[in-house]
């Protein structure tokens, strides 16, 4: 797989480079509430622009229905990206239309442009390969006016998707892995190779079904799997405990029971919980034994005994992977568990990887110093599929 360093070694001055970045940041109106993914894109974009390339960036935001929606416009992202890069970022108000063509045509060496949300075009995510190929051809045509156009894949958060801007474009242009994609794959290969032991994984989030693949793949490999978040209640139900009104996937109870029977010596579940009488920041709360959630109440965070128990396991680890908050960290009353997990990992001298998505957002929201982690991934879903052993289309195409 050729990398950004290979492209830079060939020289990129005045060449047009099409970059697929992951700029899918959370917004409150037009205000970016966490710019972590924009910051993660900086090294590749700075390297290209600094070497004199004409940089054209593609990205998505949210899940529009294949048509423009103001709330998913990348305009606020263009502004923030320009601030972080320390150079203006021209913004095209469409993807492959008149604005995109004129914006790209106006670039000079060392300048950067951002195209509007790729998911405003239904062909980006189409199941029909021909439709995706058509969009990819139009994107390539945008940057092929000059000689030496190239494609850099730097959106690790989307490499598990066979989408036009991720997969088909790479088949049409000389392609390279950006610094972010290279770093992410190197880190995850370290986890799937021969990790230093004890190897501890912490999984949270809402649904067992979303993480069943990675749970099944990791359990034979890890020394301990700590489970929190909404998914924990299905495991507790599989042990025969009532879970009140907590999040429950009844169709996964038999599966989780089987996992507990086979790997019960590795799986660590909450022993106590913070429960509430409503899913609200001002709800009444209590701390109860994990086997004692009353009817009408729901578990929204791990309790203090569980925080201590998780902390003891984390402190002994030499390799750590964490994906998913263990409580509703967005509400202060239910953030203590996720904060405790983050602080325990940050205090460890283990090789630690935060698996993107909500976990990365929690680290920043709760004010835990990012330098305490060996690596914070930008791609939650992609990280999980990599650890499952699945082939990631956006990586496989770069290896061709």
VOGU-3710 file (C-alpha; in Angstrom, 3 decimals, decimal comma):
1> xxxxxxxxxx> 0,000/0,000/0,000  1,486/3,315/-1,093  1,358/6,105/1,463  1,348/9,887/1,618  5,122/9,786/2,007  5,409/7,995/-1,343  3,274/10,644/-3,019  5,226/13,503/-1,473  8,491/11,872/-2,536  7,272/11,965/-6,144
11> xxxxxxxxxx> 6,526/15,690/-5,786  3,076/17,270/-5,715  3,785/20,918/-6,575  0,921/22,222/-8,731  -0,626/18,752/-8,946  -4,288/18,382/-7,973  -4,832/15,909/-5,144  -8,301/14,670/-4,259  -8,517/13,787/-0,556  -11,288/11,809/1,131
21> xxxxxxxxxx> -11,297/13,075/4,713  -13,566/12,307/7,651  -14,985/15,642/8,811  -18,203/14,231/10,256  -18,300/16,396/13,375  -21,214/17,010/15,761  -23,041/20,297/15,286  -25,347/22,341/17,477  -26,987/24,403/14,762  -23,969/25,762/12,945
31> xxxxxxxxxx> -21,654/25,432/15,956  -19,153/22,563/15,956  -19,199/20,981/19,411  -16,213/18,649/18,898  -13,637/19,377/16,185  -11,517/16,291/16,865  -11,959/14,824/13,411  -11,095/18,117/11,725  -7,911/18,296/13,791  -7,088/14,712/12,843
41> xxxxxxxxxx> -7,222/15,666/9,146  -4,640/18,434/9,558  -1,390/16,476/9,117  -2,264/15,142/5,671  -3,806/18,383/4,401  -0,956/20,511/5,752  1,635/18,203/4,211  0,006/18,340/0,788  -0,664/22,075/0,777  2,766/22,782/2,212
51> xxxxxxxxxx> 4,332/20,837/-0,650  2,459/22,953/-3,193  -0,430/20,680/-4,137  -3,866/21,924/-5,129  -5,884/20,106/-2,461  -9,528/19,191/-3,055  -11,232/17,697/-0,008  -14,300/15,450/-0,020  -16,201/14,579/3,154  -19,643/13,816/4,539
61> xxxxxxxxxx> -21,630/15,122/7,479  -24,516/13,306/9,108  -26,970/11,131/7,236  -28,805/13,222/4,649  -31,244/11,382/2,410  -29,301/11,818/-0,815  -30,286/15,473/-1,276  -29,068/18,821/0,109  -30,147/19,672/3,666  -28,991/22,923/5,259
71> xxxxxxxxxx> -28,365/21,280/8,640  -25,823/18,935/7,039  -23,906/21,520/5,040  -20,127/21,446/5,410  -19,924/25,256/5,351  -19,175/25,529/9,115  -16,552/22,815/8,709  -14,839/24,770/5,923  -14,530/27,772/8,228  -13,078/25,738/11,088
81> xxxxxxxxxx> -10,762/23,820/8,787  -9,362/27,105/7,481  -8,746/28,314/11,034  -6,886/25,138/11,964  -4,844/24,987/8,763  -3,984/28,659/8,975  -4,938/29,179/5,348  -8,202/29,989/3,538  -10,344/27,023/2,518  -12,473/27,680/-0,550
91> xxxxxxxxxx> -15,908/26,131/-0,204  -17,863/24,721/-3,131  -21,601/24,849/-2,532  -22,152/21,678/-4,551  -20,269/18,441/-5,144  -19,682/18,105/-8,874  -21,675/21,050/-10,224  -20,832/24,536/-11,388  -19,600/25,751/-7,993  -17,299/22,737/-7,599
101> xxxxxxxxxx> -15,860/23,173/-11,100  -15,179/26,881/-10,693  -13,769/26,429/-7,177  -11,332/23,728/-8,263  -10,370/25,638/-11,397  -9,462/28,632/-9,232  -6,994/26,743/-7,045  -3,284/27,455/-7,149  -0,428/25,473/-5,658  -0,692/25,310/-1,873
111> xxxxxxxxxx> -4,405/26,112/-1,718  -7,257/24,016/-0,320  -10,899/23,604/-1,303  -13,713/21,664/0,376  -16,583/20,258/-1,673  -20,105/20,163/-0,277  -21,334/17,027/1,513  -20,763/13,969/-0,688  -23,905/12,367/0,721  -26,046/15,075/-0,819
121> xxxxxxxxxx> -25,647/12,960/-3,971  -27,546/9,654/-3,690  -24,950/7,933/-5,859  -22,358/8,186/-3,090  -24,013/5,464/-1,017  -25,922/3,681/-3,790  -25,968/-0,111/-3,770  -25,667/0,001/-7,555  -21,974/-0,125/-8,466  -22,599/1,605/-11,784
131> xxxxxxxxxx> -24,208/4,589/-10,047  -21,295/4,901/-7,643  -18,884/4,592/-10,542  -20,657/7,403/-12,390  -20,244/9,773/-9,439  -16,632/8,722/-8,988  -15,925/9,492/-12,630  -17,390/12,987/-12,208  -15,285/13,589/-9,100  -12,158/12,464/-10,926
141> xxxxxxxxxx> -13,045/14,705/-13,863  -13,071/17,654/-11,453  -9,386/17,211/-10,681  -8,093/15,868/-13,972  -7,679/19,175/-15,784  -3,990/19,147/-14,986  -1,491/16,305/-15,180  -0,627/14,123/-12,254  -3,916/14,063/-10,334  -3,902/11,651/-7,388
151> xxxxxxxxxx> -6,215/10,368/-4,668  -5,399/10,250/-0,959  -7,657/8,249/1,344  -7,538/9,804/4,803  -11,026/9,226/6,174  -10,520/6,143/8,309  -14,039/6,439/9,672  -15,459/5,478/6,252  -12,997/2,872/4,949  -15,408/0,107/5,937
161> xxxxxxxxxx> -17,905/1,443/3,387  -17,901/0,693/-0,331  -18,887/4,218/-1,361  -18,052/6,290/-4,405  -15,679/8,736/-2,707  -13,965/5,946/-0,749  -13,760/2,984/-3,101  -14,609/3,788/-6,714  -12,496/6,971/-6,856  -9,488/4,962/-5,694
171> xxxxxxxxxx> -9,938/2,630/-8,641  -9,738/5,541/-11,095  -6,722/7,477/-9,805  -3,260/6,665/-8,456  -4,090/6,100/-4,785  -2,320/6,561/-1,478  -3,098/6,127/2,210  -3,047/9,408/4,102  -1,197/9,780/7,390  -4,355/9,187/9,432
181> xxxxxxxxxx> -5,341/5,985/7,622  -1,747/4,735/7,856  -1,601/5,447/11,588  -4,994/3,879/12,303  -4,215/0,645/10,461  -0,804/0,373/12,115  -2,343/0,729/15,576  -5,122/-1,763/14,949  -2,721/-4,304/13,487  -0,831/-4,068/16,765
191> xxxxxxxxxx> -4,041/-5,057/18,572  -4,745/-7,968/16,249  -1,173/-9,260/16,154  0,463/-10,247/19,420  -0,617/-7,601/21,942  1,262/-7,358/25,210  -0,719/-8,984/28,001  -2,893/-8,651/29,956  -5,049/-7,433/27,051  -8,200/-5,707/28,355
201> xxxxxxxxxx> -11,137/-4,518/26,258  -13,876/-2,209/27,524  -17,075/-2,139/25,473  -20,068/0,103/26,071  -22,761/1,656/23,963  -26,396/0,843/23,605  -26,892/-2,408/21,699  -25,346/-5,849/21,958  -26,278/-6,501/18,332  -24,097/-3,605/17,165
211> xxxxxxxxxx> -21,021/-5,161/18,770  -21,768/-8,865/18,704  -19,277/-9,418/15,888  -16,390/-7,788/17,700  -17,358/-9,398/21,032  -17,284/-12,845/19,415  -13,992/-12,109/17,662  -12,248/-10,628/20,697  -13,298/-12,968/23,499  -10,885/-15,754/22,470
221> xxxxxxxxxx> -8,077/-13,163/22,263  -8,491/-10,986/25,358  -7,753/-11,557/29,001  -10,729/-9,524/30,219  -13,773/-7,942/28,580  -15,466/-5,235/30,656  -19,030/-4,488/29,573  -21,037/-1,383/30,431  -23,553/0,919/28,811  -26,957/-0,112/27,555
231> xxxxxxxxxx> -25,627/-3,412/26,245  -24,854/-4,568/29,789  -28,535/-4,977/30,626  -29,012/-7,722/28,057  -26,129/-9,601/29,686  -27,657/-9,049/33,136  -30,994/-10,315/31,847  -29,196/-13,396/30,496  -28,046/-14,040/34,070  -31,683/-14,038/35,161
241> xxxxxxxxxx> -31,773/-10,541/36,661  -34,673/-8,152/36,203  -33,597/-4,939/34,476  -36,696/-2,786/34,988  -37,105/-0,297/32,151  -33,426/-0,439/31,151  -32,448/-0,813/27,534  -32,873/-4,483/26,635  -32,515/-6,540/23,462  -34,629/-9,533/24,322
251> xxxxxxxxxx> -33,725/-11,277/21,059  -30,062/-11,297/22,135  -30,545/-12,881/25,561  -29,873/-16,445/24,379  -26,760/-15,304/22,514  -25,379/-13,431/25,504  -26,174/-16,359/27,783  -24,101/-18,571/25,500  -21,194/-16,117/25,642  -21,374/-16,042/29,437
261> xxxxxxxxxx> -21,378/-19,828/29,619  -18,330/-20,097/27,351  -16,330/-17,050/28,433  -17,716/-16,203/31,856  -14,221/-16,163/33,345  -13,283/-13,259/31,037  -16,482/-11,190/30,992  -16,789/-8,572/33,745  -20,278/-7,104/34,181  -21,425/-4,250/36,443
271> xxxxxxxxxx> -21,988/-5,218/40,071  -23,884/-2,022/40,903  -25,632/0,662/38,887  -26,873/4,218/38,932  -30,578/4,003/38,119  -33,166/6,695/37,396  -36,932/6,959/37,277  -36,742/8,789/33,944  -34,309/9,312/31,076  -33,666/12,927/31,995
281> xxxxxxxxxx> -30,855/14,968/33,568  -33,024/15,921/36,543  -34,473/12,454/37,189  -34,502/10,917/40,645  -31,518/8,561/41,017  -30,424/5,695/43,237  -27,471/3,324/43,419  -28,526/-0,330/43,486  -27,054/-3,786/43,155  -26,992/-4,901/39,520
291> xxxxxxxxxx> -29,480/-7,630/40,370  -31,917/-5,204/41,971  -33,303/-2,763/39,405  -36,955/-2,189/40,375  -39,779/-1,944/37,871  -40,211/1,543/36,451  -36,512/2,394/36,858  -33,702/2,169/34,348  -29,953/1,798/34,594  -28,058/4,748/33,111
301> xxxxxxxxxx> -24,531/4,351/34,504  -22,250/1,928/36,309  -22,078/2,342/40,079  -19,118/3,180/42,354  -18,221/-0,450/43,144  -18,145/-1,252/39,437  -15,967/1,790/38,742  -13,461/0,519/41,285  -13,586/-3,033/39,936  -13,127/-1,880/36,333
311> xxxxxxxxxx> -10,300/0,380/37,480  -8,438/-2,517/39,119  -8,595/-4,592/35,932  -7,519/-1,642/33,774  -4,580/-0,891/36,097  -3,178/-4,382/35,513  -3,448/-4,207/31,717  -0,578/-3,825/29,274  -2,832/-3,377/26,227  -6,237/-1,659/26,319
321> xxxxxxxxxx> -8,965/-1,098/23,725  -12,026/0,954/24,678  -15,099/1,487/22,531  -18,346/2,921/23,849  -19,286/4,922/26,962  -20,427/2,910/29,978  -23,193/5,378/30,864  -25,125/8,333/29,495  -22,120/10,632/29,849  -23,902/13,545/28,153
331> xxxxxxxxxx> -25,944/13,954/31,356  -23,799/14,899/34,359  -25,729/12,645/36,736  -24,732/9,612/34,654  -21,213/10,577/33,543  -19,162/9,340/36,504  -18,708/5,818/35,147  -17,409/6,873/31,751  -15,167/9,474/33,390  -13,757/6,839/35,758
341> xxxxxxxxxx> -12,999/4,477/32,865  -11,333/7,246/30,863  -9,261/8,376/33,846  -8,196/4,826/34,678  -7,008/4,242/31,111  -5,236/7,605/30,978  -3,443/6,822/34,258  -2,238/3,462/32,943  1,104/3,053/31,211  -0,415/0,397/28,931
351> xxxxxxxxxx> -0,657/0,760/25,170  -4,190/2,183/24,985  -6,523/2,755/22,062  -9,814/4,644/22,254  -12,008/3,273/19,497  -13,492/6,458/18,113  -17,080/7,694/18,022  -18,754/8,410/21,347  -15,729/7,266/23,350  -13,483/9,880/21,741
361> xxxxxxxxxx> -16,169/12,511/22,246  -16,477/11,509/25,896  -12,740/11,953/26,462  -12,907/15,512/25,180  -16,288/16,378/26,721  -15,293/15,140/30,170  -11,969/16,972/30,060  -9,617/13,988/30,188  -6,203/14,866/28,778  -5,864/13,213/25,356
371> xxxxxxxxxx> -2,126/12,696/25,810  -2,968/10,021/28,378  -4,005/7,663/25,567  -1,652/6,047/23,070  -4,125/6,529/20,219  -7,612/7,979/19,816  -9,237/6,566/16,712  -11,480/8,575/14,423  -13,423/5,568/13,194  -15,541/3,628/15,656
381> xxxxxxxxxx> -17,319/1,363/13,181  -14,229/0,904/11,023  -12,129/0,063/14,093  -14,612/-2,566/15,224  -14,827/-4,199/11,794  -11,033/-4,256/11,555  -10,830/-6,018/14,919  -13,526/-8,460/13,793  -11,237/-9,470/10,928  -13,543/-8,130/8,229
391> xxxxxxxxxx> -12,102/-6,856/4,952  -12,450/-3,074/4,771  -13,156/-2,073/1,149  -11,478/1,311/1,510  -8,270/-0,359/2,708  -8,363/-3,283/0,284  -8,632/-0,946/-2,727  -5,513/0,934/-1,602  -3,589/-2,321/-1,585  -4,366/-3,032/-5,243
//
